Amino acid sequence: MKLVVSARESIDWIAYLYILPAFLVVGLFHIVPVFTCLSLSLYEDVSIYTSRFVGLANFRQLAVDSQFRDSLVNTLWFVLGTVPTAVVLSLFVAILLDTEIRGRGIYRTIYFLPVITSVAAISLVWKWVYNAEYGLLNHLFGWQGFDWLQQNDGLFLLCSRKLGLGLPAWFPVGPSVAMLAVIALSVWKGLGYNVVIFLAGLQTIPRELYEVARIDGASAWQSFRNVTWPLLTPTTYFILVMTTISSFQVFTQIYMLYDGIPADSARVVVFYLYETAFRSDRLGYASAIAYVLFGIIFALTMVQRRIAGSQVHYQ
């Protein structure tokens, strides 16, 4: 019996040795930076080499920082524009690709290609699409000279002007045209990933349920509402949470579209964090921004879990 126990113990230690390299990588590049960032957020950078302890002063300063507030508003507009559009559009495409159509595998590959393509490369292509002089978008609409990436006016404000209506002072001006350009790029980039996840969820639904619904005289919409949607809630919940988290962390496409100097209405929280840390050399203040952003994402995820998660049907 002792030999068996010792053999099992040796096997356990060998297993730990196998996971040690992965644990070291995760610890070094994920766990350690989290606590290092928390420590830095309590300090103020006096110079590039020295800093002094200020406690929660960085967090108190964020409460009155107008640039941080504006970047947070821009981020919220990006999330509100990206998440619902990505979920609805990817579900629609997934349902179309789940039907028996010729060349279905080719269509699935085409939709997934942007996912495996570099964000930097895609952003450079879309930068030419939005170009004011030679852009494809202006050529299609006949709006020569319209600079999509530098239009800071809000969408609601522009619509009210076109209609000759006045926008109340308390009413939000909406996301800017520049932000809408970033939203369109981001939705297109992540569409294929969400479509694949939705397709996996659709294929787990028993086809017999659709047959029963058809026999009962249910229409296509009734089948979707009473069969597809309830059984697809776990997949939808996953995509909703993951898309929300990734939308709050948007950075690369904005940096590439604007060559590192975005329009005011396209400056999001992560970009403001980058500017604060690496252009202003204020690592302590940037760390405080990172933790506030983490708190927002965590709180919003908990709200989604409480509201959307309660509507999930696993059976």
Secondary structure, DSSP 8 states (H G I E B T S, - for coil): -HHHHHHHHHHHHHHHHHHHHHHHHHIIIIIHHHHHHHHHTTEEESSSS-EEE-TTHHHHHHTT-HHHHHHHHHHHHHHHHHHHHHHHHHHHHHHHHTS--TTHHHHHHHHHHHHHS-HHHHHHHHHHHT-TTT-HHHHHHT-TT--GGG--SBHHHHHHHHTT----TTS----BHHHHHHHHHHHHHHHHHHHHHHHHHHTTS-HHHHHHHHHTT--HHHHIIIIIHHHTHHHHHHHHHHHHHHHHT--HHHHHHTTT---GGG--HHHHHHHHHHTS--HHHHHHHHHHHHHHHHHHHHHHHHHTGGG----
